[in-house]
Amino acid sequence: MDLKKCVAVVTGGASGLGEACVRLFAEQGAKVSILDLAEDRGEALAAEIGDDVLFIKTNVTDEGTVKDAVEETVKVFGALQIAVNCAGIGIPAKVLGKEGPLAMDDFDRVMKVNLMGTMNIIRLAGFAMKHNTPNEEGERGVVINTSSIAAWEGQVGQTSYSASKAAITGITLPVAREFAEYGIRVMTIAPGLFDTPMLRGLPDKVKESLARMVPFPSRFGRPGEFAMLARHIVENPMLNGTTIRLDAAIRMSAR
Ligand SMILES: NC(=O)c1ccc[n+]([C@@H]2O[C@H](COP(=O)([O-])OP(=O)(O)OC[C@H]3O[C@@H](n4cnc5c(N)ncnc54)[C@H](O)[C@@H]3O)[C@@H](O)[C@H]2O)c1
């Protein structure tokens, strides 16, 4: 699909990997709605980029706000062809922690934001895309989800996060198969370690030791490198129904 002719929603678009997608897609001529809880950052980013970017305060776990955000996007920009799911959280905790067994509320929260939030966008954005006029390739839309290498190599303390990310990888193919009849592709990116506020909060020592685990290039990924892959997925019609690791060959150790 040609970004110039597309309208996108990006969840988690006020920060990190989502923000990089918002910036690159807008630079390429797309119209973009930032769907995020973070009002200040979202509003500021939309104002900085200009009229083709809209901030809509959205909680991806809340069916009503997602439905409103999709509808508002279609109303303001005329259609919706791209949905990028970047909203996500991690609550590190051992299953058998010092303070007792894993709190099910924490497990539930991670699953709600990461997995149910992704599903919420897939179904509501997909429903809007279904009504698009197909392009010359027969495409009506593309969904890009964000998993993690923790889907396969979750570390101790990442059980909830790994469960949610493995599930995102798991839904990619069945949804792509179902959406094929509408010409809507569904892809997932599984990032390794990226330099975003999510990782920036870690102590310097931990960050340095993590970066040393990356074979080449031996550093954290730049958010723009994630956005480059998202752009390629939009543009390449053969990419469908799978998860791409974007990880500079890292395989996480147990701790
Ligand atoms: N940074 C990494 O190294 C890395 C690695 C693997 C996977 N990921 C995944 O990439 C995605 C983006 O992460 P990031 O590093 O850019 O993090 P980030 O914390 O910079 O951005 C996440 C954004 O999601 C928003 N958000 C959180 N809960 C939300 C909700 N309920 N509704 C709407 N918005 C919500 C936050 O406000 C924030 O703006 C996440 O799914 C994360 O799990 C990141």
The ligand as an SDF file (V2000), in Angstrom:
LIG
                    3D

 44 48  0  0  0  0  0  0  0  0999 V2000
   11.3320   -1.1140   23.8400 N   0  0  0  0  0  0  0  0  0  0  0  0
   11.6210   -2.3960   23.6750 C   0  0  0  0  0  0  0  0  0  0  0  0
   12.7680   -2.8160   23.8130 O   0  0  0  0  0  0  0  0  0  0  0  0
   10.5410   -3.3700   23.3040 C   0  0  0  0  0  0  0  0  0  0  0  0
   10.9350   -4.6940   23.0380 C   0  0  0  0  0  0  0  0  0  0  0  0
    9.9580   -5.6130   22.6790 C   0  0  0  0  0  0  0  0  0  0  0  0
    8.6440   -5.2430   22.5670 C   0  0  0  0  0  0  0  0  0  0  0  0
    8.2930   -3.9470   22.8360 N   0  0  0  0  0  0  0  0  0  0  0  0
    6.8790   -3.6070   22.7200 C   0  0  0  0  0  0  0  0  0  0  0  0
    6.7470   -2.4940   21.8720 O   0  0  0  0  0  0  0  0  0  0  0  0
    5.5770   -1.7600   22.2130 C   0  0  0  0  0  0  0  0  0  0  0  0
    5.9420   -0.2870   22.3800 C   0  0  0  0  0  0  0  0  0  0  0  0
    6.8340   -0.1920   23.4630 O   0  0  0  0  0  0  0  0  0  0  0  0
    7.7550    1.0720   23.7280 P   0  0  0  0  0  0  0  0  0  0  0  0
    9.0860    0.5410   24.0820 O   0  0  0  0  0  0  0  0  0  0  0  0
    7.6020    2.0440   22.6320 O   0  0  0  0  0  0  0  0  0  0  0  0
    7.0800    1.5900   25.0970 O   0  0  0  0  0  0  0  0  0  0  0  0
    6.6590    3.0230   25.5950 P   0  0  0  0  0  0  0  0  0  0  0  0
    6.3870    2.8290   27.0440 O   0  0  0  0  0  0  0  0  0  0  0  0
    7.6240    4.0400   25.1450 O   0  0  0  0  0  0  0  0  0  0  0  0
    5.2830    3.2990   24.8260 O   0  0  0  0  0  0  0  0  0  0  0  0
    4.1110    2.5990   25.1240 C   0  0  0  0  0  0  0  0  0  0  0  0
    2.9420    3.5450   24.9360 C   0  0  0  0  0  0  0  0  0  0  0  0
    1.7410    2.7960   25.1670 O   0  0  0  0  0  0  0  0  0  0  0  0
    0.8310    3.6330   25.8500 C   0  0  0  0  0  0  0  0  0  0  0  0
   -0.1550    2.8170   26.5540 N   0  0  0  0  0  0  0  0  0  0  0  0
    0.0390    2.0000   27.6180 C   0  0  0  0  0  0  0  0  0  0  0  0
   -1.1160    1.4490   28.0150 N   0  0  0  0  0  0  0  0  0  0  0  0
   -2.0730    1.9200   27.1700 C   0  0  0  0  0  0  0  0  0  0  0  0
   -3.4850    1.7320   27.0670 C   0  0  0  0  0  0  0  0  0  0  0  0
   -4.1380    0.9360   27.9210 N   0  0  0  0  0  0  0  0  0  0  0  0
   -4.1510    2.3670   26.0870 N   0  0  0  0  0  0  0  0  0  0  0  0
   -3.5000    3.1810   25.2140 C   0  0  0  0  0  0  0  0  0  0  0  0
   -2.1750    3.4210   25.2770 N   0  0  0  0  0  0  0  0  0  0  0  0
   -1.4650    2.7950   26.2480 C   0  0  0  0  0  0  0  0  0  0  0  0
    1.7000    4.4430   26.7940 C   0  0  0  0  0  0  0  0  0  0  0  0
    1.0320    5.6090   27.2360 O   0  0  0  0  0  0  0  0  0  0  0  0
    2.9070    4.7330   25.9240 C   0  0  0  0  0  0  0  0  0  0  0  0
    2.7640    5.9590   25.2310 O   0  0  0  0  0  0  0  0  0  0  0  0
    5.0190   -2.4140   23.4870 C   0  0  0  0  0  0  0  0  0  0  0  0
    3.9960   -3.2910   23.1260 O   0  0  0  0  0  0  0  0  0  0  0  0
    6.2110   -3.1940   24.0110 C   0  0  0  0  0  0  0  0  0  0  0  0
    5.8140   -4.3120   24.7690 O   0  0  0  0  0  0  0  0  0  0  0  0
    9.2100   -3.0030   23.2020 C   0  0  0  0  0  0  0  0  0  0  0  0
  1  2  1  0
  2  3  2  0
  2  4  1  0
  4  5  1  0
  4 44  2  0
  5  6  2  0
  6  7  1  0
  7  8  2  0
  8  9  1  0
  8 44  1  0
  9 10  1  0
  9 42  1  0
 10 11  1  0
 11 12  1  0
 11 40  1  0
 12 13  1  0
 13 14  1  0
 14 15  2  0
 14 16  1  0
 14 17  1  0
 17 18  1  0
 18 19  2  0
 18 20  1  0
 18 21  1  0
 21 22  1  0
 22 23  1  0
 23 24  1  0
 23 38  1  0
 24 25  1  0
 25 26  1  0
 25 36  1  0
 26 27  1  0
 26 35  1  0
 27 28  2  0
 28 29  1  0
 29 30  1  0
 29 35  2  0
 30 31  1  0
 30 32  2  0
 32 33  1  0
 33 34  2  0
 34 35  1  0
 36 37  1  0
 36 38  1  0
 38 39  1  0
 40 41  1  0
 40 42  1  0
 42 43  1  0
M  CHG  2   8   1  16  -1
M  END
$$$$
